Amino acid sequence: MARKKKKLTRRERRLRRQQKQKTEQILVEDTAATFTCTTNTARDLAYQCESRADDLDTDLIFTRLALSLWKGRPEAKDLVEAALDLEAETVRHVAALDALRERFHSLLERNEHHHLDPTEAYHDHVRRWIFPERPATTVSLPEVTSPPSPPEPLDRQISTD
């Protein structure tokens, strides 16, 4: 017989909500501290490029494994063609990310360091981007007349044309 989950008390729900808010606030503050500094932003974006490239390198291993199993088999001709296209696109993507990572490292080597101050003034702006489904308190940002809208979700469907 399955056990019923014990319902949380009002106090437990409040404590969980407060802990979640505290965790989110720390994320917002850390993100604002990073992205209001040109050096930290370049370092973070370089890391994003490196991390994505590493993930894609792993994907290439499995794409190439599939190709090693199916290449040359007539019953998998369409599969192999698609896998070869995926391999080529992944290699191109890794090369683009590597080039971008190098650009960010070049920016870091210039040692140009600028800040948007005070960082706290950007917390609501950051919160709107990270948590777009929740309203943020209204604060006008220095030197920003209208902040951009949060990005639209990317359409990850591949055209079959």
Secondary structure, DSSP 8 states (H G I E B T S, - for coil): ---------HHHHHHHHHHHHHHHHHHHHHHHHHHTBHHHHHHHHHHHHHHHHHHHHHHHHHHHHHHHHHTT-GGGHHHHHHHHHHHHHHHHHHHHHHHHHHHHHHHHHHT---B-S-GGGGHHHHHHHH-TTS-------TT-SS---------------
